Amino acid sequence: MPHLPEEQRALELNDQGLRLMQQRRFDEAIPYFRQAWETAGIVAALNNWATALYHQGKPAEALQVLGQVLDTSLLHPYSRALASRCCAALGDVEEARRHLRQAIRDFDAGRFSLHTHPDGGRAWIEYTILIKEAAADLRDWRLVLDLHSRWPGRELARGAFIAGVAAFNLGKYAQAVRIWERVRDPNWTGPLRAYIDVTHWVERGVVPPFPLDTRLPETGRLRSLTPEEADQLPVEGSLRLLVLAGIFGMAGEKPDEDVPLVAELIRRTGEWGIEFGRRILDSASLPLGLKFGAARALTEAGVFQPGEPIPVVHQGRRIEIFVHAKQLADGPDPELEEMLARARELWHQGKRAEARKLLDRIEEGPVLYPPALLLAADFLRDEGKLDEALIQLDALDRLMPNQPGVLFLMALCHFEMGDLEAAWELAQSIDASRMSPAFQQEVERLKAAIAAELHSWDTHEAYVAAFMDALREEVDERPIRLDLKLATALRRIPVPWLNAAAGRFAIEPHRRRAEREKALAAAMMDPGRLKAVLAEEPPEVRKALDFLLAEGGWVKLHRLTRRFGDQTGDGFYWDGRPPTSPLGRLRALCLVHVGRAQIEGRNYKVAVVPVELRPLLTP
């Protein structure tokens, strides 16, 4: 039906105003909306007029404009939802709730006749976003989720974002992730990836819960802040989430490097930050670089004293690290150098307790003397405590980056651990040009030794791999039931496999195997943690699992390997070298187990998913 001339003119005016409002030119847009309303009484123009005022921070004026339609008996869900937001902004909660209830009633009354709308009701469905925003303003998160679940428009990105925030704030982290993962709008999938990643860390207990808001951080504005402005910015809600995503992203890219941002977040978020710092130290799944940043921030906050041993979990073991607040020595100290020489002499004579006492006297002194820390690390290396030595050397490397003596000892530790690639990279990075000829010769000898081992490794690597595969295949020959129980499955696997799965599920270390099995089983029966762990796997791993589940939870092994490849090269010690094949990755998560079973009178190798996990894993 053609529009009357004044209606056509009003629609054109409204469109002009919308273009300006989309550019946030509210002052210029408002006259067009006002004229459109006055020309033909178009409610959309009135709503846009009020919306522009609301975004200018003028909720009282917006309410005055909306008053021209709120008293009518017509259905105006958008107008009433916007009125609710205005009242909430003015602190009138009761009136905001009244308008919100009416907006919901209006929408429900009109949604069953959407097929009569020229656009099929698309514009009407978009009103759901504003209604959810109004409910979010009132922190009625349960109502937001209820509206999202029963109304159309769940595919609208902004509405889905708000619903995910509601689920997050209610502690329903798996539901929040599901809602956000369904968003297909390319303008939203990138930002929501950060929300999903951080939510997984909250769900796993690494990040303490915190409230989210429904505003996406304006990254452009954040980049334009001066250092003084940034320092005053409260790290709350979505901004806190964005910072957390940055922290975990940097830690994932360079796990051995310090992440200063974590100390800044802990420093600026009070008790929540202190709890976050403690959880970082206790987490089995976070790298050492983050732990140093957290330890430093907690020491600054007075949780630990400078020089006090700080317990942390690293590579499944409890160790201690130290944060020193002493002044760094200006240069060589003759008296201290004499004590170090004496400590070396005592150590080589086998008088290790006396040598340590001398080092303790230096470390308890008024200054931080790096040569003493370097010698202490060398003593640890000589005792075979290579992990502890590397932790101390990592700290020294952060204190004095690229120092030749530190790099040399780090390379030597990695060489003695058999990590030849890391040893070679470190040895190659040593600039010994200003060091003594004797030190330069030591560096060249170390490089030659590493090179010789690398050549030898290339020659024998295939034999080592074949031997590791043979160890695994011995386990695969053990009997297995097709209705395998999870507890039985965890009892029958070797310790390295149990440790590998415990690490992936972020299980804290337990001294007794039975306790570790029990903790791992509990984590695996948690659907949210299962989903989080599987989300980190390549798509082919999920496909292999789905194939197994579609077959009833078990399948003859040759059918699985024919589709998804065998386990050649996956090895045995999965806690140190995780397998790479789809089947191997599933086994390292303890989701799939291999053994021999009697089927129709014949003995077959089979792959089995424990029966309790099958309903939890089925899509």
C-alpha positions in Angstrom: 0.0 0.0 0.0 1.6 3.3 -1.1 2.4 5.9 1.6 0.7 9.3 1.7 3.1 12.2 0.8 3.5 13.3 4.4 4.2 9.8 5.5 6.8 9.3 2.8 8.4 12.6 3.8 8.5 11.5 7.5 10.1 8.2 6.6 12.8 10.0 4.6 13.5 12.3 7.6 13.6 9.3 9.9 16.2 7.6 7.7 18.3 10.7 7.5 18.3 10.9 11.3 19.2 7.2 11.6 22.3 7.6 9.4 23.4 10.4 11.7 22.7 8.5 14.9 24.7 5.5 13.6 27.6 7.9 13.4 26.8 9.0 17.0 26.0 12.5 15.8 23.0 12.7 18.1 22.6 16.5 18.2 22.3 16.5 14.4 20.0 13.5 14.3 17.4 14.7 16.8 15.8 17.5 14.6 15.1 15.0 11.8 13.4 12.6 14.3 11.4 15.4 15.8 10.2 16.6 12.4 9.4 13.1 11.3 7.2 12.6 14.4 5.5 15.9 14.0 4.9 15.4 10.3 3.2 12.0 10.4 3.2 10.6 13.9 5.6 7.8 13.1 6.3 6.0 16.4 9.7 4.7 15.2 10.8 8.3 14.8 9.7 9.1 18.3 11.5 6.1 19.7 14.7 7.1 17.8 14.4 10.7 19.1 14.2 9.3 22.7 17.0 6.8 22.0 19.3 9.7 20.8 18.6 11.6 24.0 19.2 8.5 26.1 22.6 7.9 24.5 23.5 11.6 25.2 23.0 10.9 28.9 19.6 12.7 29.0 17.2 10.0 30.4 14.8 12.5 31.9 14.3 14.3 28.5 14.0 10.9 26.8 11.2 10.0 29.2 9.4 13.2 28.4 9.5 12.4 24.7 8.3 8.8 25.3 5.4 10.1 27.4 3.6 10.9 24.1 3.0 7.2 23.4 3.3 5.4 26.8 -0.2 6.3 27.9 -1.9 4.8 24.9 -3.4 1.3 24.8 -1.3 0.4 21.7 1.5 -2.2 21.9 4.9 -0.4 22.2 7.5 -2.8 23.5 10.4 -0.8 22.3 9.1 2.5 23.9 8.4 0.8 27.2 11.7 -1.0 27.3 13.5 2.3 26.6 11.4 4.0 29.3 12.5 1.2 31.7 16.2 1.9 30.9 15.6 5.7 31.4 14.0 5.1 34.8 16.9 2.7 35.8 19.4 5.4 34.8 17.5 7.9 37.0 17.5 5.4 40.0 13.7 4.8 39.9 13.9 1.0 40.1 10.2 0.4 40.8 9.1 2.5 37.8 11.8 0.8 35.6 10.4 -2.6 36.6 6.8 -1.5 35.8 7.8 -0.4 32.3 9.8 -3.6 31.8 6.8 -5.8 32.7 4.6 -3.9 30.3 7.3 -4.1 27.5 7.3 -7.9 28.0 3.5 -8.1 27.9 3.4 -5.9 24.8 6.0 -8.1 23.0 4.2 -11.3 23.9 0.9 -9.9 22.7 2.3 -9.0 19.4 4.7 -11.8 18.6 2.0 -14.3 17.5 0.9 -12.0 14.6 4.5 -11.5 13.3 3.5 -13.1 10.0 1.3 -10.2 9.2 4.2 -7.7 9.3 5.6 -6.5 6.0 9.1 -7.7 7.0 7.9 -10.9 8.6 8.2 -9.4 12.0 12.0 -8.9 11.8 11.9 -5.4 13.3 9.6 -6.6 16.1 12.0 -9.4 17.0 14.9 -7.0 17.2 13.0 -5.3 20.1 14.1 -8.4 22.2 17.5 -6.9 22.4 16.4 -3.7 24.1 14.1 -5.6 26.4 17.0 -7.8 27.5 19.1 -4.7 28.0 16.4 -3.2 30.2 16.4 -6.4 32.3 20.2 -6.4 32.5 20.1 -2.8 33.8 18.1 -4.1 36.7 20.5 -7.0 37.2 17.6 -9.4 36.7 19.8 -12.1 35.0 17.4 -14.9 35.5 14.8 -12.9 33.6 17.3 -12.2 30.8 17.9 -16.0 30.4 14.2 -16.8 30.5 13.4 -14.3 27.7 16.3 -15.5 25.7 15.2 -19.1 25.9 11.5 -18.6 25.1 11.6 -15.7 22.6 12.6 -15.7 18.9 15.8 -13.8 17.9 18.3 -16.0 19.8 20.5 -15.6 16.7 20.8 -11.8 17.2 24.4 -11.2 18.3 23.8 -8.4 20.7 20.9 -10.2 22.4 23.0 -13.5 22.6 25.9 -11.5 24.1 23.6 -10.1 26.9 22.2 -13.6 27.6 25.7 -15.0 27.8 26.6 -12.3 30.3 23.5 -13.2 32.3 24.5 -16.9 32.4 28.1 -15.9 33.4 26.8 -13.7 36.3 24.6 -16.6 37.5 27.6 -19.0 37.5 26.3 -21.0 34.6 29.6 -20.9 32.7 28.9 -23.8 30.4 25.6 -22.2 29.3 27.3 -18.9 28.7 29.9 -20.5 26.4 27.1 -22.4 24.5 25.2 -19.2 23.9 28.3 -17.3 22.7 29.5 -20.1 20.5 26.2 -20.1 18.6 26.8 -16.5 17.4 27.7 -16.4 13.7 27.9 -12.7 13.2 31.6 -12.1 12.0 31.6 -8.7 13.8 31.0 -10.5 17.1 32.9 -13.8 16.8 36.3 -12.2 17.4 35.4 -10.3 20.6 33.4 -13.3 21.9 36.4 -15.6 21.6 38.0 -13.7 24.4 34.8 -14.1 26.5 34.7 -17.8 25.8 38.4 -18.3 26.6 38.2 -16.5 30.0 34.9 -18.2 30.9 36.7 -21.6 30.5 39.4 -20.4 33.0 36.6 -19.2 35.5 34.9 -22.6 35.1 38.1 -24.4 35.8 38.6 -22.4 39.0 41.7 -20.6 37.9 40.0 -17.2 37.7 37.8 -16.2 40.7 34.2 -15.3 39.7 33.5 -11.6 39.0 30.5 -9.7 37.6 30.3 -8.9 33.9 28.5 -5.9 32.4 26.8 -5.8 29.1 29.1 -3.2 27.5 31.9 -4.4 25.2 35.1 -2.6 26.0 35.8 0.2 23.4 39.3 -0.9 22.4 39.9 2.2 20.3 39.2 4.5 23.2 41.4 2.4 25.5 44.4 2.7 23.1 44.0 6.5 23.1 44.2 6.8 26.9 47.3 8.5 28.4 49.2 6.4 31.0 47.8 8.6 33.7 44.2 8.0 32.5 44.8 4.3 32.1 46.1 4.0 35.6 42.9 5.6 37.0 40.6 3.3 34.9 38.8 0.8 37.1 39.6 -2.8 36.0 36.0 -4.1 36.3 33.5 -6.1 34.3 34.2 -6.5 30.6 37.5 -4.6 30.9 38.7 -7.1 33.5 37.8 -9.9 31.1 39.7 -8.2 28.3 42.8 -7.9 30.4 42.5 -11.5 31.5 42.2 -12.6 27.8 45.4 -10.7 27.1 47.2 -12.3 30.0 46.3 -15.8 29.0 47.0 -15.1 25.4 50.5 -13.8 26.1 51.2 -16.7 28.5 50.2 -19.1 25.8 52.4 -17.6 23.2 55.5 -17.3 25.4 55.0 -19.5 28.5 58.4 -19.1 29.9 58.3 -15.3 29.9 57.1 -13.0 32.6 53.7 -11.3 31.9 53.8 -7.9 33.7 50.1 -7.4 33.0 49.2 -10.1 35.5 51.0 -8.2 38.3 49.2 -5.0 37.3 45.8 -6.7 37.4 46.5 -8.2 40.8 47.7 -4.8 42.1 44.5 -3.0 41.0 41.8 -5.4 41.9 42.0 -5.7 45.7 41.0 -8.9 47.4 39.8 -10.4 44.1 43.3 -9.8 42.7 45.0 -11.4 45.7 42.8 -14.5 45.3 43.5 -14.6 41.6 47.3 -14.5 42.4 47.0 -17.4 44.8 45.1 -19.5 42.3 47.8 -18.8 39.7 50.4 -20.1 42.1 48.4 -23.2 42.8 47.3 -24.0 39.2 48.8 -27.1 37.6 48.0 -25.8 34.1 49.6 -22.3 34.0 53.2 -21.6 33.0 56.0 -20.4 35.3 56.1 -16.9 33.7 52.6 -16.1 35.1 53.6 -17.5 38.5 56.5 -15.2 38.8 54.3 -12.2 37.9 51.7 -13.3 40.5 54.4 -14.0 43.2 55.9 -10.5 42.6 52.5 -8.8 42.9 51.5 -10.8 46.1 54.9 -9.9 47.7 54.2 -6.2 46.9 50.8 -6.6 48.5 52.3 -8.0 51.7 50.9 -11.5 51.3 54.5 -12.8 51.2 57.7 -11.2 52.6 60.7 -10.5 50.3 63.0 -13.5 50.3 60.3 -15.8 51.8 59.8 -19.2 50.0 56.6 -19.0 47.9 55.1 -22.4 47.2 53.9 -22.9 43.6 52.9 -25.9 41.5 55.0 -26.4 38.4 54.9 -29.4 36.1 52.8 -31.3 38.6 55.2 -30.8 41.5 55.2 -28.4 44.5 58.3 -26.2 44.4 59.4 -22.9 46.0 60.3 -19.6 44.3 61.5 -16.4 45.8 60.9 -12.7 45.3 63.7 -10.4 46.5 63.2 -6.8 47.3 66.9 -6.0 47.9 69.0 -3.5 46.0 71.0 -5.1 43.2 74.7 -5.0 43.8 76.5 -2.3 41.7 79.3 -4.7 40.5 81.8 -7.2 41.7 82.5 -7.2 45.5 85.9 -8.5 46.5 84.8 -9.8 49.8 81.8 -11.6 48.4 83.9 -13.0 45.5 86.3 -14.4 48.0 83.4 -16.1 49.9 82.1 -17.5 46.5 85.5 -18.9 45.7 85.7 -20.6 49.1 82.1 -22.0 48.6 83.2 -23.5 45.3 86.3 -25.0 46.9 84.2 -26.6 49.7 81.7 -27.9 47.2 84.3 -29.7 45.2 85.8 -31.1 48.4 82.4 -32.7 49.1 81.7 -30.3 52.0 78.4 -29.3 50.6 76.7 -28.2 53.9 79.5 -25.7 54.6 79.4 -24.4 51.0 75.7 -23.8 51.3 76.2 -21.9 54.6 78.5 -19.5 52.9 76.0 -18.9 50.1 73.2 -18.4 52.7 75.3 -15.7 54.4 75.6 -13.9 51.1 71.9 -14.3 50.3 71.0 -13.0 53.8 73.1 -9.9 53.3 71.9 -6.4 52.5 72.3 -6.6 48.7 71.2 -9.0 46.0 74.4 -10.5 44.5 73.7 -12.3 41.2 76.9 -14.3 41.1 75.8 -16.0 44.4 72.4 -16.9 42.9 74.2 -18.2 39.8 76.4 -20.4 41.9 73.4 -21.7 43.9 71.8 -22.7 40.7 75.0 -24.5 39.6 75.0 -26.4 42.9 71.4 -27.5 42.2 72.4 -28.6 38.7 75.4 -30.6 40.1 73.0 -32.4 42.5 70.7 -33.3 39.5 68.0 -30.9 40.6 67.7 -29.6 37.1 64.1 -28.3 37.3 64.9 -26.3 40.4 68.1 -24.9 38.9 66.2 -23.8 35.8 63.6 -22.0 37.9 66.3 -20.0 39.7 68.1 -19.3 36.4 64.8 -18.1 34.8 64.5 -15.6 37.6 68.0 -14.5 37.1 67.4 -14.1 33.3 64.5 -11.9 34.0 66.6 -9.8 36.4 69.6 -9.6 33.9 68.4 -10.5 30.4 71.0 -12.1 28.1 73.7 -12.4 30.7 76.3 -14.9 29.2 76.9 -16.8 32.5 73.2 -17.3 33.0 72.5 -18.4 29.4 75.5 -20.8 29.6 74.2 -22.5 32.7 70.6 -22.7 31.3 71.9 -24.3 28.1 73.9 -26.8 30.2 70.8 -27.7 32.3 68.8 -28.3 29.2 71.6 -30.4 27.7 71.8 -32.6 30.8 68.0 -33.0 30.7 68.2 -34.2 27.1 66.3 -31.2 25.7 68.8 -30.7 22.9 66.9 -28.2 20.8 66.4 -25.8 23.8 70.1 -26.2 24.8 71.3 -25.4 21.3 69.1 -22.4 21.0 70.4 -21.0 24.3 74.0 -21.8 23.5 73.7 -20.0 20.1 72.3 -16.9 21.9 75.4 -16.4 24.1 77.4 -13.4 23.2 80.8 -14.3 24.8 82.8 -11.7 22.9 83.5 -9.7 26.1 84.1 -12.7 28.3 87.4 -14.3 29.2 89.0 -16.7 26.8 88.4 -19.6 29.2 84.7 -18.9 29.2 84.7 -18.6 25.4 86.3 -22.1 25.3 83.7 -23.5 27.6 80.9 -22.1 25.4 82.5 -23.7 22.3 82.9 -27.0 24.0 79.3 -27.0 25.1 78.1 -26.2 21.5 80.3 -29.0 20.1 78.8 -31.5 22.7 75.2 -30.4 21.9 75.9 -30.7 18.1 77.3 -34.2 18.5 74.3 -35.3 20.5 71.9 -33.7 17.9 73.6 -35.7 15.2 73.5 -38.8 17.3 69.8 -38.2 18.0 69.0 -37.9 14.3 70.6 -41.3 13.8 68.8 -43.1 16.7 65.6 -41.2 16.9 63.7 -43.8 14.9 64.9 -46.6 17.2 63.9 -44.7 20.3 60.5 -43.9 18.9 60.0 -47.6 18.0 60.9 -48.6 21.5 58.4 -46.1 23.0 55.7 -47.4 20.7 56.5 -51.0 21.8 56.0 -50.0 25.4 52.6 -48.6 24.6 51.6 -51.6 22.6 52.4 -53.9 25.6 49.7 -52.0 27.5 47.3 -52.4 24.5 47.5 -56.2 24.8 45.9 -56.2 28.2 42.2 -57.4 28.4 39.5 -54.8 28.4 35.7 -54.9 28.9 33.4 -53.3 26.4 31.4 -51.9 29.3 34.5 -50.4 30.9 33.9 -48.4 34.0 35.8 -45.1 34.4 37.4 -46.1 37.8 38.7 -49.4 36.3 40.0 -47.5 33.2 42.0 -45.1 35.3 43.4 -48.0 37.4 44.7 -49.9 34.4 46.7 -47.2 32.7 50.4 -46.4 33.3 51.3 -43.5 35.6 52.6 -41.2 32.7 49.2 -41.4 31.0 47.4 -40.7 34.3 49.6 -37.7 34.9 49.1 -36.4 31.4 45.3 -36.5 31.8 45.5 -34.9 35.3 47.5 -32.1 33.8 45.0 -31.4 31.0 42.1 -31.4 33.5 44.1 -29.1 35.9 44.1 -31.6 38.7 46.3 -30.5 41.6 49.1 -32.9 42.5 48.3 -35.8 44.9 51.0 -37.9 46.6 49.0 -41.1 46.3 47.9 -42.5 42.9 44.4 -43.5 44.3 43.7 -39.8 45.3 44.8 -38.7 41.8 42.5 -41.2 40.1 39.6 -40.1 42.3 40.2 -36.4 41.6 40.6 -37.0 37.8 37.4 -39.1 37.7 35.4 -36.3 39.4 36.8 -33.7 36.9 35.9 -36.0 34.0 32.3 -36.4 35.2 31.9 -32.6 35.1 30.3 -31.8 31.7 31.6 -28.3 31.7 35.2 -29.3 32.3 34.9 -32.1 29.7 33.7 -29.6 27.1 36.4 -27.1 28.0 39.2 -29.7 27.6 37.7 -31.0 24.3 37.4 -27.4 23.0 41.2 -27.2 23.0 41.5 -30.2 20.7 41.8 -30.2 16.9 38.5 -30.9 15.0 39.8 -34.3 13.9 40.0 -35.5 17.5 36.3 -34.6 18.1 35.4 -36.4 14.8 37.2 -39.6 16.0 35.3 -39.4 19.4 32.0 -38.8 17.7 32.6 -41.9 15.5 33.3 -44.0 18.5 30.1 -42.7 20.3 28.0 -43.3 17.2 29.1 -46.9 17.2 27.8 -47.3 20.8 30.9 -46.3 22.7 33.3 -49.0 21.5 34.7 -50.1 18.1 37.2 -52.6 16.8 40.5 -50.7 16.7 41.3 -51.3 13.0 38.0 -49.5 12.0 39.0 -46.4 14.0 42.7 -46.3 12.8 41.6 -46.8 9.2 39.5 -43.6 9.4 41.7 -41.5 11.6 45.2 -42.9 11.4 47.2 -45.1 13.8 49.4 -44.2 16.8 52.8 -44.7 15.2 55.2 -42.2 16.9 52.9 -41.4 19.8 55.3 -42.9 22.2 54.6 -43.8 25.9 55.7 -41.0 28.3 52.7 -38.7 27.5 53.2 -36.5 30.5 56.4 -35.2 28.9 55.7 -35.7 25.2 52.0 -35.7 24.4 50.8 -37.9 21.5 49.8 -36.3 18.3 47.4 -38.7 16.5 43.6 -38.2 17.1 43.4 -41.6 18.9 46.5 -40.8 21.0 45.2 -37.4 22.0 41.9 -39.0 23.2 43.8 -41.6 25.1 46.0 -39.0 26.8 42.8 -37.4 28.0 41.7 -40.8 29.4 38.5 -40.6 27.2 39.4 -43.6 25.2 41.1 -46.9 26.2 42.6 -49.7 24.1 42.8 -53.4 24.9 41.8 -56.8 23.8 38.2 -58.2 24.1 36.4 -61.3 23.1 33.8 -60.6 20.4 31.8 -63.4 18.9 34.5 -65.9 20.0 37.4 -64.0 18.6 40.0 -61.8 20.3 40.1 -58.3 18.9 41.8 -55.1 19.8 39.2 -52.5 20.6 38.9 -48.8 21.5 36.4 -48.2 24.4 34.9 -45.0 25.9 34.1 -45.6 29.7 30.3 -46.1 30.0 29.8 -43.2 32.4 31.3 -40.7 30.0 29.3 -41.8 26.9 26.1 -39.8 27.7 28.2 -36.7 28.7 30.2 -36.8 25.5 27.4 -37.5 23.0 26.6 -34.3 21.1 
